[in-house]
């Protein structure tokens, strides 16, 4: 019986193998190859797929033949367990190799996948275009990118919704693109995309993944509003409108957007984002009539319409205005683009220089600094610019910061006065890296009055500017100097700290977005559980302390013991005596940064000076960097004399009077080999050596010495009155430091 079973198994296996072999041979015949060797099969498949392309072949059976070729290739791969396509909706990120053949050619190039995929392909961008175009442009324009693959079934189903988003937001100034995740896999790591289909918003050089499952204009509108910078505009009312309009010292035009809506229209926010470096936007809610009545009356606007008002340095009159039921994006951009600079803008970046000083125009530039004393000079040139007889296409006026644009001004310094501050120079840019320039000598707008119309300096400057401009407009060869220049320093670029803060906030926001749905519930539950456990542990430990304290009260124990049980023992203040045994620990080998506060007394004065010394040191008992000690001058007089004399570079020792040494305090830093001195009769002063000479003279036994200190009435009970303030100065580093080469040896008497 067993032999019969084995014979049946062998026959079945051989039959199946023969069937597979025949099927493989049929696939090879279908692909017109001799063997099933993988490279040969791939090349044959590509050639046949090209020959039987639906768009290139007019044969009647082209569809059936194309299907047979695909089935043959699929069977050939499955028979030998080689990676191949399994289904149309195969997830790209689960098995990326299934989408690309070994020849690194995407199958989507060979077949048509319907109008939905064709729609995505029309908007497709490459990784190079993403990095070189989309990322830089996102600083001023919002971009939305849809990631898809040709084989993704969900991508096809989402195509109609994505088209609706394009129709809704493209008129508002949002740029749309698509990226094939199979072809441009390198972009996935840059954007944080982890599945397809998935949509990403690119704003300010950063990417934000849209993780909602509802692709409607309302949802996307709310998502965009959350991701726009919060500082692109501010709310304006009657109280702050004047401060806003007069804030043009930041080199930006002021724009007022007035609408009878509590929520600003998205196209206005996008316009504010696009022109944020040129124009400061203020949004006025006209539905709040109580707080905006003065603005409406002042600028005579219709509260039923949306209005855009643009202001330069003149805050009383708008230089441009638009009023419509809803201002289109094209009108917004055109109006702002024509009026995005002040009458006298500052050349604060290369982009501003190229806009203010185009190749066909001259520019009269004033050299200034960003300080209030130069505002009059800027106002004078602004007055000249407003009264200029030349058009803006011929001549522009601007100012440049001497401290921030050092390289540019050094490049055009030839022919300039030695001090070019508040001087004028006419420049012309024949190309982006070359400047022709002419200094206007004899004109310096160094004024101290704002009466510009009747000022002789202004009139002289007008004449010389006009004559120079007329000469230069006649021929470009009239320029005296020419220089190669680099791009201007971008004064609007964020600083190092701002970049790191923005970087941290961006990644915090990224983590918050990742923790969405069920994952956020799990993370929140874990966080709350951990916090609850720690909180309960703290409460329980404190409760046990109270139980023990209550037990002590019932037993009649003292209050000091109960206090120590609840709050811990009060730290004691240890006063060490400096002697031969403690000398190395207190002076020569303390911890780095540690001070030994040494109070000197004698046997007679010790009862008077030791208690106030203890009271002064008590508040500092918890400071681990301070050690408090005392020294009896009768036992260490020679050491005191040698130490003080070493601070003056003197090796000779002087005879000190122990009683006069009482009340002197030394702060000794053993590791850095210096000390500070407190003496009530000689306060701190910058002349440390003179002060030390006076202290030594006082401590010496010289009754005839007239210099006995600047406070001779100080008694022994008041010798340490100023020690507390001196210790504060010591910790702040304001006391005078006396450095020595080495600590003297301590010799016991």
Beta strands, then each sheet from edge to edge (+ up, - down):
strand 1: 143-148
strand 2: 175-180
strand 3: 198-203
strand 4: 206-210
strand 5: 233-235
strand 6: 253-259
strand 7: 279-285
strand 8: 306-311
strand 9: 320-324
strand 10: 345-346
strand 11: 362-368
strand 12: 395-401
strand 13: 423-431
strand 14: 434-444
strand 15: 481-484
strand 16: 575-577
strand 17: 595-601
strand 18: 626-632
strand 19: 665-669
strand 20: 674-678
strand 21: 738-739
sheet 1: 2+ 1+ 3- 4+
sheet 2: 5+ 7+ 6+ 8- 9+
sheet 3: 10+ 12+ 11+ 13- 14+ 15-
sheet 4: 16+ 18+ 17+ 19- 20+ 21-
end
